[in-house]
Amino acid sequence: MAGGAGMSFIIYTYLPFYLALLLIVIVIPLALALAFYKVNNKPFIDFLESAFLFYTKQNLYIWKREEKKPTVKAGAGSASGRQVYVPRLSDSKLKELSWSLDINENLNPLTGEDGRKTK
């Protein structure tokens, strides 16, 4: 606040009144914003620094690729013969087996442990 007031006084002292008034109208709100205003609970100076860096440095934009949807053939129509793509999560065979069993259980929740349908 003191810096904004001091800058306004210096501008008022050394510049003609109309030009000084124009600059003071810019300096005072900036000083108030630096002292009190927060953007996303961060000080306004951090916002100004980020804006300055955004406009001055080179930016690299990376877009997210769209995943290709698997195509289903018209001839493979039975529900019991349906295969599900299970992503490879790790190098551990035990984890892969657990993952595939969880997937199959979610696909067929009405089957019991022996494979027969429950009512």
Backbone bond lengths (Angstrom), bond angles and torsions (degrees), N, CA, C in turn:
res aa  C-N    CA-C-N  psi(-1)  N-CA   C-N-CA  omega(-1)  CA-C   N-CA-C  phi
1 M - - - 1.437 - - 1.527 109.74 -
2 A 1.322 115.88 -42.49 1.463 119.66 -179.21 1.531 110.68 -65.11
3 G 1.318 116.66 -36.52 1.464 120.08 178.61 1.521 111.47 -64.87
4 G 1.342 116.92 -41.14 1.460 120.81 177.85 1.517 111.82 -65.68
5 A 1.344 116.22 -41.13 1.467 120.00 178.46 1.531 110.45 -66.39
6 G 1.332 117.57 -42.77 1.465 121.38 179.17 1.518 111.66 -64.49
7 M 1.334 116.62 -41.45 1.456 120.13 178.64 1.527 110.44 -65.01
8 S 1.316 117.14 -39.98 1.472 121.04 177.96 1.525 111.14 -63.13
9 F 1.331 116.59 -41.46 1.463 120.44 178.69 1.530 111.48 -63.47
10 I 1.336 116.19 -43.03 1.473 119.76 179.52 1.526 110.47 -64.57
11 I 1.335 116.53 -42.32 1.473 120.44 178.79 1.522 109.93 -62.27
12 Y 1.338 117.14 -43.69 1.470 122.22 -178.39 1.529 111.50 -64.97
13 T 1.339 115.24 -35.45 1.451 119.92 -177.01 1.525 112.51 -73.68
14 Y 1.326 117.60 -42.20 1.452 120.31 -170.00 1.531 115.72 -99.60
15 L 1.304 119.62 -11.07 1.461 121.29 -178.17 1.522 110.64 -115.01
16 P 1.321 116.67 157.34 1.473 119.19 175.30 1.536 110.23 -59.59
17 F 1.324 115.75 154.83 1.463 121.75 -170.46 1.538 112.79 -56.42
18 Y 1.328 118.98 -47.92 1.464 121.04 -175.73 1.530 111.94 -67.15
19 L 1.305 116.77 -41.76 1.466 119.98 177.21 1.535 110.45 -67.92
20 A 1.333 116.33 -39.67 1.459 120.70 178.22 1.527 110.41 -63.30
21 L 1.323 117.26 -42.27 1.457 121.32 -179.97 1.531 110.69 -61.93
22 L 1.329 116.41 -41.46 1.460 120.94 178.19 1.532 111.25 -61.76
23 L 1.316 117.28 -45.24 1.470 120.94 -179.74 1.531 112.08 -70.87
24 I 1.323 117.29 -35.92 1.468 120.52 179.23 1.531 110.27 -65.72
25 V 1.343 116.49 -35.85 1.467 120.42 177.66 1.530 110.73 -63.92
26 I 1.303 118.12 -24.73 1.467 121.75 176.30 1.525 111.33 -85.93
27 V 1.344 117.60 -41.46 1.468 122.36 -173.91 1.530 112.05 -70.16
28 I 1.334 118.32 -43.39 1.466 121.09 -175.58 1.537 112.16 -63.43
29 P 1.348 120.50 -49.24 1.472 118.40 177.40 1.526 113.12 -62.65
30 L 1.334 117.22 -35.01 1.457 119.70 177.06 1.526 110.83 -64.05
31 A 1.325 117.32 -42.49 1.469 121.14 178.21 1.523 110.65 -64.58
32 L 1.318 117.39 -41.13 1.471 120.57 177.85 1.534 111.17 -64.57
33 A 1.330 116.54 -41.76 1.459 120.04 178.80 1.527 111.12 -64.51
34 L 1.324 116.53 -41.35 1.462 119.38 178.63 1.524 111.84 -64.84
35 A 1.322 116.61 -31.12 1.463 120.23 -177.66 1.525 112.21 -82.69
36 F 1.335 118.29 -39.44 1.460 119.29 -167.74 1.530 115.65 -122.65
37 Y 1.305 119.39 -29.47 1.463 121.57 -170.82 1.524 110.96 -80.11
38 K 1.349 115.95 137.23 1.456 121.32 177.12 1.523 109.25 -123.69
39 V 1.322 116.02 139.39 1.455 123.00 176.12 1.521 106.53 -111.52
40 N 1.315 117.28 116.76 1.469 122.99 -177.38 1.527 111.46 53.96
41 N 1.312 116.26 44.29 1.468 124.38 179.47 1.524 113.44 59.19
42 K 1.317 116.61 28.50 1.461 121.63 174.52 1.520 107.45 -124.74
43 P 1.324 118.03 150.33 1.469 120.59 -179.99 1.532 111.81 -60.04
44 F 1.318 115.31 151.71 1.463 122.06 -177.98 1.523 111.69 -62.22
45 I 1.322 117.35 -28.74 1.470 120.52 179.88 1.527 110.50 -64.45
46 D 1.347 117.44 -34.60 1.469 120.31 176.72 1.523 110.39 -65.63
47 F 1.333 116.38 -39.79 1.468 120.74 176.96 1.527 110.74 -62.15
48 L 1.342 116.76 -44.55 1.466 119.96 179.16 1.531 111.65 -63.14
49 E 1.334 116.05 -40.31 1.463 119.87 179.04 1.521 110.68 -64.13
50 S 1.328 117.36 -44.11 1.459 120.85 179.61 1.525 111.02 -64.55
51 A 1.319 117.76 -40.64 1.464 121.12 178.65 1.525 110.45 -64.45
52 F 1.331 117.14 -42.79 1.460 121.33 179.02 1.528 110.88 -61.92
53 L 1.333 116.77 -46.02 1.460 120.46 -179.91 1.525 111.47 -66.16
54 F 1.332 117.35 -36.36 1.457 120.51 179.19 1.525 110.98 -62.12
55 Y 1.313 116.85 -42.42 1.460 120.24 -176.73 1.529 113.63 -82.05
56 T 1.326 118.46 -19.01 1.461 119.41 -176.75 1.519 114.31 -101.27
57 K 1.312 119.03 -27.47 1.464 118.51 -177.82 1.517 110.50 -95.02
58 Q 1.333 114.78 165.44 1.443 120.69 179.79 1.523 108.99 -76.87
59 N 1.336 117.41 134.52 1.461 121.63 -177.63 1.518 110.10 -107.66
60 L 1.326 115.72 142.88 1.453 122.55 176.37 1.515 107.37 -119.74
61 Y 1.320 116.51 118.27 1.460 121.16 -179.75 1.524 108.68 -103.54
62 I 1.320 116.11 129.84 1.453 121.60 179.39 1.524 107.50 -120.40
63 W 1.308 115.16 121.16 1.461 119.11 179.69 1.515 109.83 -92.80
64 K 1.336 115.70 151.07 1.457 121.44 179.53 1.526 108.45 -77.86
65 R 1.298 115.62 131.30 1.455 120.38 178.37 1.521 109.78 -74.86
66 E 1.315 115.15 146.32 1.456 119.71 174.68 1.521 108.41 -84.34
67 E 1.333 115.84 135.24 1.454 119.60 178.73 1.518 108.90 -78.03
68 K 1.322 116.18 141.59 1.450 120.54 178.36 1.522 108.61 -77.20
69 K 1.321 115.23 132.89 1.461 120.16 178.54 1.523 108.80 -82.60
70 P 1.349 117.01 134.38 1.464 118.93 178.64 1.526 110.09 -68.54
71 T 1.322 115.61 139.30 1.457 119.70 179.38 1.513 109.28 -90.78
72 V 1.327 116.26 139.12 1.455 122.01 179.91 1.515 108.15 -101.70
73 K 1.330 117.09 128.86 1.460 121.20 178.83 1.518 109.29 -76.87
74 A 1.307 116.59 145.74 1.465 121.97 -177.38 1.522 111.84 -69.59
75 G 1.316 120.20 -27.10 1.467 123.24 -176.88 1.517 113.64 -77.80
76 A 1.294 120.12 -23.96 1.467 122.59 -177.24 1.512 108.81 -93.33
77 G 1.350 117.15 78.34 1.452 119.95 -169.50 1.516 116.72 -106.06
78 S 1.320 122.11 -6.70 1.461 119.25 -176.23 1.519 110.62 -78.56
79 A 1.331 115.92 143.58 1.459 121.13 -177.31 1.519 111.35 -73.28
80 S 1.356 118.00 -33.03 1.462 119.78 -178.48 1.527 111.55 -74.13
81 G 1.336 118.08 -26.64 1.453 121.89 -179.86 1.517 112.62 -89.06
82 R 1.312 116.34 5.49 1.462 120.99 -176.98 1.531 109.96 -71.48
83 Q 1.314 116.05 133.67 1.454 120.80 177.97 1.522 108.50 -109.58
84 V 1.302 114.62 142.49 1.453 120.95 -178.48 1.514 108.35 -110.60
85 Y 1.325 115.24 135.18 1.462 119.69 175.82 1.521 108.86 -72.95
86 V 1.316 116.42 119.97 1.453 122.27 178.90 1.517 107.47 -110.48
87 P 1.334 117.81 116.32 1.470 119.04 -178.84 1.523 111.50 -67.76
88 R 1.295 115.35 147.37 1.458 120.58 178.78 1.523 108.02 -80.95
89 L 1.333 116.05 114.26 1.456 120.71 -175.52 1.521 112.76 -90.27
90 S 1.322 116.00 -37.68 1.460 117.39 -176.42 1.523 108.99 -153.79
91 D 1.318 115.60 -177.91 1.452 120.76 177.92 1.524 111.92 -87.80
92 S 1.307 118.29 -5.19 1.448 122.28 -177.76 1.526 110.01 -82.71
93 K 1.322 117.29 123.48 1.464 122.07 179.56 1.530 110.54 -66.95
94 L 1.331 117.50 -34.61 1.456 120.85 -179.32 1.529 110.78 -65.40
95 K 1.303 117.58 -42.07 1.458 120.97 177.71 1.516 110.98 -65.61
96 E 1.337 117.51 -39.39 1.462 120.61 178.03 1.517 111.17 -64.45
97 L 1.340 117.08 -41.88 1.455 120.99 179.10 1.521 110.64 -63.91
98 S 1.315 116.97 -43.43 1.461 121.46 177.53 1.518 111.23 -61.24
99 W 1.315 116.33 -42.58 1.469 121.28 179.59 1.533 110.20 -63.44
100 S 1.330 117.45 -46.75 1.464 119.86 -178.31 1.522 111.06 -66.12
101 L 1.329 119.19 -35.47 1.462 120.92 176.70 1.522 110.98 -66.74
102 D 1.320 117.38 -39.20 1.463 120.35 177.19 1.520 110.78 -64.04
103 I 1.309 117.73 -39.49 1.461 121.83 179.40 1.523 110.08 -65.22
104 N 1.347 117.69 -46.70 1.458 120.91 -179.23 1.523 111.18 -64.78
105 E 1.316 118.29 -35.54 1.461 121.20 178.17 1.517 110.45 -66.56
106 N 1.318 117.04 -36.98 1.466 120.01 178.41 1.528 111.28 -70.58
107 L 1.334 117.18 -30.35 1.462 119.65 179.20 1.521 111.54 -75.69
108 N 1.324 117.51 -36.44 1.472 122.65 -177.92 1.525 109.63 -123.45
109 P 1.320 119.80 73.27 1.464 120.53 -175.81 1.527 113.37 -72.57
110 L 1.334 118.59 -14.87 1.461 120.41 -177.29 1.518 113.38 -90.12
111 T 1.305 119.00 -1.17 1.462 120.44 178.81 1.512 109.23 -90.75
112 G 1.312 115.60 142.11 1.456 121.23 179.28 1.511 111.17 -85.67
113 E 1.346 115.38 -168.18 1.458 119.73 -178.45 1.527 111.75 -70.03
114 D 1.333 116.64 -29.58 1.465 119.27 -178.44 1.521 112.72 -86.69
115 G 1.333 118.38 -0.24 1.448 122.03 175.83 1.517 113.94 94.86
116 R 1.348 116.42 -8.84 1.466 118.99 179.42 1.521 110.18 -83.80
117 K 1.316 115.75 152.00 1.460 120.68 179.24 1.514 109.72 -73.44
118 T 1.331 116.55 137.66 1.448 122.05 175.82 1.516 109.27 -103.70
119 K 1.324 115.76 156.07 1.464 118.61 -178.37 1.490 111.67 -102.00
